[in-house]
Amino acid sequence: MSCHTADCAFLIENWPVTTDAALAEIGDFRKAYTVRPLPAYDVAGKLIRPYNYKAMLRGAKVKVYFHLKDENTKDLFGTELTNIIVLRAPYTEDSVTPGSGGPYGCHVLAEEAY
């Protein structure tokens, strides 16, 4: 990363992307929207940088805070996620019992599903 401040990891131009299509879209998003990454905190309460989200959140047990919003004119409800707190770090390969179907007794979706 070529920035010199702690907050530069949270600028949209520094967000991690894995495809050329996503990289191309970042420029359009930056021009059209005010984009804020969802704050996520590790088990010690330290803010997780966006480039570490996948490694530190996938498979972790988390608490998600949100606001439930209702539309006064209709029976519509929506949510606004406010932050994520990791309660337990992700399991490692060594901590999964063979044949258990994963750390929670279920199978994880294929990588392409994310």
N, C-alpha and C positions, 0 to 999 in steps of 0.2 A: 504494500500500500504506500502511496507516495504523499500522504498528507502529514501534517505536522501537529495536528491537534487531536485530542482524545475523541472529540465528537465527529471527526471526519468519517469514521466507520459507519455512521448512521446517515450520511448523505446518500441520496439515491444513486448517484453516479459511482459509488463504491459498493453497492449491493452485489452480492455474489449471484451470478447467473450461469447456467450450464449450457445454454443454446445460443446460437447466433440470433435467432428470432427474438428471444428475450432481451438480448443485448440491444437490438434495434429498437425495441419498444421502450426501453428506459428513457431515451431522449424525448419521445413523445409524452410519456408520463410526466417527466420533469417540467415540460412546458405547459401542460394542461391541468395538472393537479397539484395539490399540496399533499405530499406523501409522507407519512410518518411510519417507521417500523414499529411493530408491536413490541413493547418492552417485555423482555423475558429475563428472569433472574435465576442464577444457579442456587444450589442448596446452601451456599454461604451468604446469599443475598447480593452477590456481585452481578452487575448488569452483563448480560451475554451480548456480544457483538453479533450483528447479522450474519457475518461469514461463519460463525460457529453455531448458528441455530440448528442446522441439520444434525451435526454431530452431538450436540448437547441436549437436544429435545427429542429426537426420534428414539422411541423406546423408553423414555423417562416417564416416571409418574409425576404428573403436574397438577397444580391447582390453577384453574383459569378464572379470572375475574371478568365480569361483564356487567353492562347495564342493559336491562330489559326496557325497551321503549314501546309505547303504544301510540297508534294513530287515532286521534280523537274523533275523526270523522268516519272512520271505518273500523271494522274488527280486524285490524292488521297489527302484528307485533314484529319487532325486529330487535336485534341485539347489537351492541357495540362492545367488542372485546377491549378491555383496558390494559390487562397485563397477564403474564404467565409466571408462575413461581414453581421451580423444580422442587419436588418433595423428595424424590429419590432419583439418583443419576441412572442413566440407561444401563441395562445389564450388558455384560461383556459376553463374548462367545464362551468363555470358561465357566460362567455362572449359570448356564442353561443346562438342565438335565437332558441327556439324549432321549429322544422319543417323547418329550413332554409337549411338543408342538409350540415351543417358544417359552419365553419367560412368564407368560400369563396363561399358559395352557391353550393358546390359540395360535393360528398361523398368521404371520405378518404378510401384508399385501406385497405384491411384487414391486420393485423399485419404480417401474414405469407408472404405477398407479399414483404416485406422488406428483 
